[in-house]
Amino acid sequence: MCIVGGGPAGLVLALLLVRHGIGVAVLEKHEDFLRDFRGDTVHPSTLDVMDELGLGDRIRELPHRQVDGLRVAFADGTYQMVDFTRLEVAHPYLMFLPQWDFLEMLAREAEAHPSFTLLRSHEVVDLVREEGAVQGVVARTAEGTVEVGARLTVAADGRDSIVRGKLGLRRREFGAPMDVLWFRVSRRPADGEGLDMHVGPGRLLLAIDRGEYWQIAYVIPKGGYERVVAAGLDGFRESVARLFPVLVDRVGEIGEWEDVKVLTVQLDRLRRWHAPGALLIGDAAHAMSPVGGVGVNLAVQDAVATARLLADPLRARQLDEDALARVQARRAFPTAGTQLMQRFVQRALVGRLLAADGPVTAPLAVKLLAKVPALQELPARLVGVGLRPERVGPTALGSAPG
């Protein structure tokens, strides 16, 4: 089989399937995984999966930061909203680590299996079809185009999935009130640590402690990037410093607009995740809002469920569309439920805050979470564990190479 896209969903799925003895080719359009501001929040349930795969110690050796809560600063004070330490799980925290390190680790582990092939610099541009079914893909390389045949093609190629486009699958779109500007500023120990959100009139700033630097998500109203640019880089730096005052002497590190990456926020999901010979998972099947940073977690859980449900039919060469439909049936509830939560937060909190034109005080719900710490477990569980965490299963656990 072939997997389109070497992201978390694609590589976790590939690793699980080659441990089942199934031949897998992963096509990745880039030469490497080294791209900034990709989803790099690893949640407790994903860390559980890594433990099941025997990779827990290895992932902890990667450069990372552990965050156990979320604080939000309003005009009337700072409030704790989420406390992961209240979760009775093996990993009561979020782990932030560069996604390229995570992906390289997964790729190296998969490459220990002779049935795994990683085709870098292979950009999928079309599908191979026979008698109405997908039979593989056409990829563009530096040497020209090549065909990769497969009994099953899994699209894990993100929210702009070429496979989804070629199949013409329809999405249900929910919209979002915001876009996000990503950039980084150096961090000092005296700045504090962890995960902090700062709220101001018409804007939000989320600061993620990455050790030597802050990774900043600057949230703006939907379609507002041109207005931010029109106000000038000095005005943007000043706005960042007002929201996060400890950075006042470092905002000059934002040297030009090229230092600021724009994420156009989408929230949607496919009505049908499969077609004859093809399955879509991760962002290719359901683009998630950045609320909660759950994209990587949902993608990994999709991959785990896909491997568990399809490994036996693939080995027996008895894969049909009913088997593919079972993957969607398994993952539809946690996807829809998580998106419902994201839509609520976007509408009830983010949208209202971005519409404010004066000092913003904490909403009643935020004050309640801070006043009753036990309530902070609920958002921690929704974000960190999810609605349906998946387990790997015994076959893949026992088939790693010695």
C-alpha positions, -999 to +999 in steps of 0.1 A: +000+000+000+011+036-003+006+066+021+006+101+007+022+125+032+050+120+057+034+138+086+024+123+120-006+104+107+013+090+077+044+079+095+026+065+126+003+045+103+033+033+083+052+022+114+022+002+127+016-015+094+052-026+087+052-040+123+023-061+110+045-073+081+027-052+055+047-034+027+043+003+028+056+032+007+053+067+021+055+095-004+067+129+010+069+158-014+097+175+005+133+164+008+132+166+046+108+174+075+125+207+085+097+232+083+089+257+110+056+263+128+041+229+121+019+213+148+043+202+176+019+197+205+021+161+217-007+152+240-009+126+268-028+101+247-002+103+219+025+098+245+007+067+256+008+054+220+046+061+219+049+041+251+030+012+236+053+012+206+084+011+229+093+047+218+086+065+251+122+068+262+133+078+227+108+106+224+118+119+258+154+121+246+143+146+219+146+184+227+113+193+243+094+212+270+067+199+292+038+221+301+012+212+327-013+241+325-026+272+307-029+307+322-047+336+306-040+372+313-069+397+311-071+434+320-083+424+355-058+397+362-043+363+353-063+332+356-054+295+355-078+277+331-064+242+325-044+219+348-031+187+332-016+175+365-051+166+377-053+139+350-047+104+363-027+094+333+009+083+327+018+117+312-001+145+329+013+173+307+017+185+271+050+180+254+062+206+229+089+194+206+099+202+170+078+182+147+107+174+124+125+156+153+094+136+160+090+127+123+126+117+119+124+095+149+093+077+134+110+074+100+141+059+115+121+034+134+101+024+104+132+021+082+144-007+105+117-028+087+125-041+052+089-036+041+091+002+046+101+027+019+102+064+024+101+082-010+113+118-003+109+146-029+079+127-044+050+151-049+018+133-056+000+150-085-026+125-096-042+091-089-039+059-108-074+044-114-086+012-129-123+002-132-134+031-110-110+022-081-078+040-070-048+017-077-020+040-067-006+075-074+014+095-099+043+115-083+065+142-097+102+139-089+134+157-100+138+130-126+102+131-139+069+115-130+066+080-116+037+057-108+034+039-075+009+011-076-010+001-044-040-019-034-048+009-009-039+045-010-041+064+023-042+102+021-024+118+050-014+149+031-030+176+052-058+201+048-048+209+012-048+172+002-042+165-035-059+131-031-091+146-017-091+171-045-087+144-072-114+123-056-138+153-055-149+145-020-172+170-004-164+188+029-187+202+056-172+236+064-178+253+098-157+285+094-136+302+120-135+338+133-097+340+133-064+335+116-030+331+133+003+347+128+033+326+140+067+339+149+094+335+176+112+357+201+141+348+224+132+337+259+150+345+292+146+324+324+131+355+342+102+356+317+085+327+334+077+294+317+049+273+304+019+282+283+005+318+287-023+335+268-026+373+268-058+391+258-061+426+245-086+447+225-093+428+193-063+404+196-050+374+215-014+362+220-004+327+230+032+323+242+046+287+241+078+281+261+103+264+238+133+268+261+156+292+243+127+310+226+090+318+228+069+305+200+042+331+196+007+326+181-008+360+175-045+356+169-062+381+146-098+384+132-104+363+101-089+379+070-072+406+090-036+400+079-036+428+054-048+453+080-020+442+103+006+447+075-009+481+066-004+493+102+033+487+098+059+464+114+066+489+141+029+489+150+029+451+151+059+450+174+043+476+197+011+455+198+031+424+207+049+442+235+016+456+249+001+421+251+033+405+265+053+432+282+083+411+291+092+411+254+093+449+251+131+449+246+131+419+222+102+426+197+129+441+174+138+404+167+108+404+144+130+419+117+107+417+087+073+404+077+090+372+063+097+363+100+059+361+105+041+330+091+003+331+084-020+302+093-054+306+076-076+287+101-099+261+087-125+239+104-141+212+083-145+175+078-154+152+049-188+137+047-172+105+034-136+097+042-131+069+016-136+058-020-128+025-037-091+019-030-086+051-010-089+063+026-083+098+040-072+104+076-059+133+097-062+168+083-069+154+049-102+141+063-109+168+089-090+201+093-089+212+129-089+246+144-058+255+165-080+257+196-065+231+220-036+223+196-053+189+190-044+184+153-014+161+158-033+141+185-063+135+163-041+125+134-021+100+154-053+085+169-067+081+133-036+063+123-037+039+153-074+030+146-067+026+108-039+002+115-058-019+140-089-021+117-072-027+084-041-047+091-058-081+090-079-073+058-047-060+041-027-092+050-056-114+038-060-093+007-097-090+016-098-052+018-131-037+006-149-004+010-168-017+040-135-021+059-126+015+050-160+027+062-153+011+096-124+035+100-146+065+095-173+050+118-147+046+145-132+080+142-163+101+133-174+106+169-142+119+184-136+141+153-171+157+154-171+160+192-137+177+192-148+201+164-180+209+183-159+219+213-136+240+191-166+257+175-180+265+209-147+281+221-144+300+188-179+314+190-182+319+228-147+330+236-123+338+207-148+355+185-161+378+213-126+386+225-115+395+190-145+418+186-137+438+217-126+474+212-116+482+248-099+466+278-110+430+281-119+415+315-122+378+322-155+362+313-175+345+341-166+310+329-129+318+331-132+331+366-152+300+376-124+277+363-098+297+383-119+297+414-127+260+414-095+243+404-111+209+402-130+221+371-098+226+353-096+188+348-124+189+323-107+210+296-075+191+304-092+158+296-109+171+265-076+184+251-050+160+265-069+127+263-097+133+238-130+117+234-118+083+221-082+076+227-069+046+207-048+017+217-022+000+194-031-037+199-009-067+207+002-077+172+020-045+164+035-044+199+052-077+194+066-074+159+093-047+163+127-059+150+151-072+176 
